[in-house]
Amino acid sequence: MAHTIIESKPMTNTSSPQASSPTITLGGGCFWCTEAVFVRVKGVLDVESGYCNGHTSKPSYADVCAGTQYRSGIYLSDEADRVVAQQVLNEVNAALSGRVVTELTSLDNYSAAEAYHQDYFEHNPNQGYCAFVVAPKVQKFVKTFADKVKQG
């Protein structure tokens, strides 16, 4: 079935954000949580929740909930990025004694999640799951990685 993913577009040239910005597609579990964190990262221009690498073309959330989901992954749209991504995975794996389970594979069958999933935490901060699950993760990110958080 499909994965939940976050597609983030990091800004590499601060003087011209409309220039061709590289895109990275990351899978990281619940996209409400990962999106809420990634929108706060310095250099990220946009984040979109969606699905990829499943067997269903343009799956719905209901389709994804019935299959394998919530894998961590780096999904490559350009094979030239594989070397860098593998190097980062190797470094993290070494630091964590081989416990990394993030898959690294080519991006396939991507589609955006339903509109109501986009910016879900921003639109629903008091919803139960957001208040008790997403918000603490966002707060932990902001506290732990304060130097990586966008200002304003």
N, C-alpha and C positions, 0 to 999 in steps of 0.2 A: 504494500500500500504506500501511501505518500508520507513524506517527512514534513514536519513543520519546520520552517526556515525563516531566517531573517536575511533580507538583502539590504546591505548597507552600502552607501556610496561615500567613501572617505574622500575628503577634499585634500588634494595634494598641492594645489597652487592657490594660496589664499588671496592673491590679487585677482584671480579670474575663476570664480567657482563654477561658471557656466562652461568653462573649457571641459574637454572630455575627461571626466573624473573616472578613475578606476572603480570597478564594482566588485564587491566580494559577497559571496552567498554562503551564509553560515547556518548550520542547524544547531539548535541549542535547547531543545525542549519546548516548554510552553512559550509560544510566541508572545503572549501578553507580557511575560516576565522579561524575555530577552529584548523585545522591542523597547520596553520601558527603560532598560539600561542603555542600550545602544544609542537611543536618541540623545542621551546625555554626554556621550563621548566626544571630546574635542576632535574636530576634523570630519566628523560624520555629517554629511549633508542631508541624507534622507534614509529612512528605514521603512521597509515594506514587509509585512508578514505574508507568508505564502507557503506553498507546498512544492516539493520536488522529488524526483527520483523514485516515484511510485509507478504502479502499473495502470492507474486510472488517469485518463486525460481530464484535466480541470476538475479535480475532486472537490467535494464539499467537505465542510468540517465533519459532518456525520459520516462520510466515507472514511475519513482519516481516523476517526475515533474507533472504527470497527477493525482497523488494521494495525501493522507495526508503525509506531510513531515515537516521537521524542528521542531521537538519536542525536548525538552530537556529530557534526560533520563540517567539513570544508568542501564546498562544491565548486569545482573549477570550470569557468567558462573560457579560460585560456590556458592551454597546457603549459605555456611558458611559466606560469605561476606555481606549477607543481614543485619545483626544486625549493623555492622559498618556503612554501607551505610545509613541505616535508621537513625542512631544516627546523622550523619553529616547533613542529610536533615532536621531533627528536629531542630538542632542548627541553621542552616541557616534560616529556616522558622521562628523561634523565633526572630532572629535578623531582619528579614524583615517583621514582623507583618503578617505572614501567607500568603505571596504572592508567595511562591515557587510553581511552577507547574511542576517540574521535576518528571517524572514517574520513578518508581523503579520496575523492573520486570526481569524475567529470559531472557537471551539472546536466541534468536531463529532465524533461517534462516539467518545467517550472510553470506555476500559475499563481497569481496573487490570491490570497485568502479573501473571503467575503468582506465587503466594505465595513461591516460592523466590527470586525476584528482589528481594523487599522486604527492605531492610536487608542486602543481600547482602554488602557490604564488612564490616559489623559482625560478621556471622556467619562470614565466610570470609577473615579478614585475611591468612592465610598461603597462600591459593590463589595460583597463579602470576600470573595477570593482576592480582589485587588487590595482591599484594606489589610487582610491578614496574611497574604502570601506574597503578592507583588511588591507592595510598599516596603516591607522589611528587606527584601532583596535589593531594591533601589537604594534604600538608606545604607545598606552594607556596602554597596558599590561606591556611593558618594563618599562614605567615611574612609573606606580602604584605599580608594584610588582617587583621592581629592585632586591630585595633580593632573588627572586625565579628564576631569569633568569640565564641560563647557561653562563658561561664565555668562550669566544673563539669560 
